[in-house]
């Protein structure tokens, strides 16, 4: 009769090979470096990652503090946008030669020691430039730094160039706070949770706004109720 019991289990789906893995959510807070690390950010779980703009007054200090907090750091590399906008002191543009662009990127990486990855700040123009993205990925490959496409344009070809160069790469799925209200951040976080549950993982990017940080402080403890696990960005590259 054992074969009948086994047949019944397979038919009804009552048997599973093991516990189902919770969906994973990674959150990156961009634009660190102009001010000291906000206390409200340091108070968030260490799984919340940060991305630091190079050549800003607090870039090195913030990177060292993040290391003490056992928090993943990224280089938030400024890149040329499509629209005219004030550029950061250290910005990659299509006017640069290969040598200039790659030297600038190597310098920026030195300002964020122990960066696990790099994501672009702006860059809606440069991430469409195949040649420039190839130069970028060559440096990331030699430095052992991964890539996160902030996805500031749907026409970005950065992921394709990363794949060609063998650079581990991911993309942003949700922006949390292009409207700086707690209700909007809450809404976007729900979208990130939904995305994570549908696809197994999701990546959300926000900024160190008080509204964002306070909403995350309130909402992150509820992730387990949705069977979603908060993870470091580095976890998703494995």
N, C-alpha and C positions, 0 to 999 in steps of 0.2 A: 504493500500500500504506500510505501515511501515515494514511489514515482508519482503517485496521484497527488500527494501532498506537495511535492516539488513543482509539479505542473500547475497546481492551484496558486502557489506563491508567485511563480513567474507570470501567470495570467493576470493576477490582481495587482501586481506591482508592490506587494507587501515586503519584499526583500530588497534591501539596498546594500551596496558594498561597504558603506561606511557613512559617517556623518557628512552632510553636505557642507561645503565651504562657504562661509559668509562672503557676500560681495565686498569689494574693497573700494574705498574712497581715499584719494590723496588730495590734499589741499596745499596750494603754494601761495604764500603771501609775497607779492611783488613790491618793488620800489623801495626797498630798505636802503639806507645809507646816508640820507640827507639829515636824519636825526638819529639820536640814540634809540636802541631797540625799545619799543614801548613796553612798559611793564605788563600791560594787558596781553601783549603777544607772548611774552615770556611765561605768562601764567597759563597759556594754552598747552595742551598735551604736546610732548616732544615730537609726536608724529606729524604735526603741522610743520611743513617745510617753509623756508624763506628764500627769496631771491634778491641779491644785492646788486645795486648799480655801482659800476667801478668808478674810481676817482671821485668819490663823494666824501664828505668830511668824516663819516663814520663807517666807511666800508670795511676796513681791516678790523676795527674794534667790534663791529657787529658780527663779522665772520668768526672771530675768536670766542665771542659770547655764545654764539650758536653752537660751536663745538663743545663748550662747557655744558650746554644744555642738552647735548647729544641730539641735536636737531640737524637734519639735512639742509645744506645750503646749495644754492645755485648761483651762477653768474647771470645777472639780468643784463644781457648785452644790448646796448642801444644800436639800432639799425635804422637805415634811411626809410622814412615813410613816403607814401604817395602824396599826401597833402603837405603843404608847407607848414612847418611847425618848428618851434625852438628845439634845437638839437642839444643833446648832452655833450659835455666836454669830450668824451670818448665815444664816438659813434662810427660805425662801419658804413661806408657809402660806396656807391658804384663809381665814384670818381677816383677811388684808391687803386693803386697798382696791387698786384698780388703780394709783393713784399710788404708794402705799407699796411694793407689790410691784415695780413697774418701777424705782423709785428704788433699791431694795435690789439689784436685779439689775445696774443700771448701776454702782453702787458696787462690787459684787463683780467685775465685769469690769475695773474700774480697778485691782484688786489683782492681776490676772494679765494684765499688758500683753502684747500680741501673741498673745493666745489665738486659735487657728484655729477652735476649736469649744468648745461647752459640753456637758458631760454631767451627769446628775443624780446626786447623792449621796443614797441612800435615795429617797424620793419616791413610794413605792407608792400613797400617797393623792393627792398633788397631780397626778401624771401621768395620773390618771383624771378630772381636773377640766378640762372643756372651756374654761371661761372663763379660768381661770388659765393654761392652756397657750397660749391665744390671746394673752394679755398678754405671756407669756414670748417667744413667737415674734415678736411685734411689735418687741420690743427687739432681739432677735438680728438681725432683718432690717435694722433701722436702723443697727446697729453692724457689719454685714457678718460676723457670727459664725455658724458652722455649728452643727448640733446632732447629738449622739450620744445616743440613748436607751439608758441603762444597762440598761433592761428589768428593773426590780425588781418588776414585776408584768406578767402576761400581758394585763391589762386596760388597759394604757397606751394613751392616745389621742394621745400626743405627736407621733408621726410624722404622723398625719393632720392635726393642726393646723399642723405645720411645712409640709406640702405646700400647705395652703390659703394660708399666708402667703408661700409661695415660698422658704422657708428650706431650703437643702440639708441633708438629714438621713439618718442611717444608724442602725443598731441593733447592740447587742452580741449576739454569738452564743454565746460561751463564757465562763464564769467559771473562772479558772484555779485559785483557791486558797481556796475556802471550807473546805477542810481543809488545814491548814498542814503538809503532808508532801511531800517530794520525789517520792515515788511517785505521789501524787495529782496534783501539778502536771504531772508527766510524762504521766500518763494524759489529763489535760485538754488538754494541748498536742497530743497525738495526735488527739484529737477535733477540735481546731481545724484541724489539717492535713487531716484527712479532709473536714471541711466545706469548706475552701478548695478542695480538689481537685474536690469535687462541684459547687460553685456558682461557682467562679472566684475567690472571695475569702471571707475570714472575719475577724471582729473578736473579739479576746479581751481580757478585762479582768482584771488582777491587782492585787496590792498590794505595797508595798516590804518584804515579809517576807524575811528571809535565805534561807528555803527556796525561795521563788519566784525570787529573783534568782540564786541559785547554780544552780538547775535551768535557768533560761534561758541562763545563761552556758555551760552544758554542752551544751544541746540546740540552741540557735539555729544553730550552725555546721553542723548536719546537715540543715537545711531544704532545701538544694540537692539532697540525695540523694533527696528526695521531690518534686522539681520544684516547690517552693514558694518564693516570694520574699518576704522580710520587707520591708514598706513602711511609710512614714509614714502616719498616719491621713489626712492631707490628700490623699494620692495617690488615695484611694478616692472622694473627692468630685468628682473631675474627670470 
